[in-house]
């Protein structure tokens, strides 16, 4: 890759990294609603409105996920900068072909060419679909509970009908 293009991509990477780091710094200063200081004005940690706590928890988890996404972006940008120093920037990590310049313009931290990225995305979607098809492990426990050690279903009901219960006094 030519020096002029390399400087341009270095500028893009620096710009993207600075934007992400600034966003992360801004996120650090965000207060997450009133839940984070309820100890100061409440007599106990319990709230009369559990739905409000659920909303606060959802907001905090959403915020944390967004922050993690930005931090992962900074890591990928730093990885691309390291590849630039090593002389492997702009080369696909899977097939070894050069990554298209249009792709690098939009996504300067790209590590895969468009074909390999599409293939990886299809594989990820396929594995997620396979995971979603699996039934929860709790169902196995429920099915096993219905059977006793002898493999007979509803034996307790049969015993109750045969012997009666404590309320059936003769």
Secondary structure, 3 states (H helix, E strand, C coil): CCHHHHHHHHHHHHHHHHHHHHHHHHHHCCCCCCHHHHHHHCCCCCCCCHHHHHHHHHHHHHHHHHHHHHHHHHHHHHHHHHHHHHCCCCECCCCCCECCHHHHHHCCCCCCCHHHHHHHHHHHHHHHHHHHHCCCCHHHHHHHHHECCCCCECHHHHHHHHHCCCCCCC
